[in-house]
């Protein structure tokens, strides 16, 4: 903050003051303005070296009163300029002498230039310090101005602050860009990992379903083979039973006439043996069925989608098979009892018949066997059809599930693409906003620099070095303290 007429930040003008031209009043290092200076003639009664200014007569360039006022003003400015060095009476008289001599040089009415005032200042400094007269070059004069100008020091300090701020802003921008890149890379890696997980899950699920279908087909084939084996075995056993029965009847027929009691005992023994054998066969068939059902139980884990239906179907077939076995056993016992009664009646009635009419005709026996086997085959075909229908329904359900998973994968891929697009759009918006912010900041800095340079040029045209007043030092004391620390330690407070 600065007083009126000084730059707001204490910056130094970028261009030196220019000498005046005819008809204009150029700025001088001491804040003195004027065109052509009138000639100063000595007045009676005045003495050189007393600090008083001789009165002057009018000249074409200005009146005597104007020259006298200008001389006094230059003397006062020089005393302020050299401060303590001109505080005593001798220093003040020396300045008055040099200024008076300087003004006498311009009695011809020549234009007063800033370089001439610099010569005057150098001569006064040489006499006050006792050094050898030496003119300062423009570079030396500029350096001296900067070294003694607190505004220039503040300006240099603010330049250092600006460089540090710009470096920090660049570092922060790079950090934000790195964080955005890291966030985007992390998001992409997460998406790729999720896609890979879904692909692995789909592959495992497809493999499980294929194994499940394969196991279901193998179980179906095993079941069909078992049923065919059972049917074949039952047929062979039935044929063997019929053959054995024929042989038994033949043996009984041969022994009836000779030994009825022995024949009855033998038939009872053979009937018992047959019952035990059939009972053993029924038990073996039942155990085979239980092992078959147990095998189906162990495959439940591979048929999760068909678990309840398969269990219910197995239970149904188990009960149906048991009922069928019980029914067959009851039919067999009833038929055996019926045959025994019939044989007994036939044997009783055959005593008066011919030998060929004693027994049941073979055609009837074959017909009953075929009817029974046809009914059993029809029932097995119906069961196989039900199993195939269940397998077809399971396959259709599996196909629907695969279709649903493919649709879910497509939706997931669409969502992933949308999420990635949103992230890229957000990054682009942030980059655009950052570029706009930097552009506005650069424009603001350029505007501030332009205004400051214009202000400093205007200030330089009005004065060469304008020391701070006590009020300005009080207002800018914090900045001046920081400038002092910066010059001492190199530390910049941002």
Secondary structure as UniProt FT lines:
FT   TURN            4..5
FT   TURN            8..9
FT   TURN            22..23
FT   TURN            29..30
FT   TURN            44..45
FT   TURN            48..49
FT   TURN            60..61
FT   HELIX           64..82
FT   HELIX           83..86
FT   HELIX           89..105
FT   HELIX           106..108
FT   HELIX           114..129
FT   HELIX           138..148
FT   HELIX           150..256
FT   TURN            257..258
FT   HELIX           260..298
FT   HELIX           300..302
FT   HELIX           304..306
FT   HELIX           307..350
FT   TURN            351..352
FT   HELIX           355..357
FT   HELIX           362..462
FT   HELIX           470..475
FT   HELIX           477..489
//
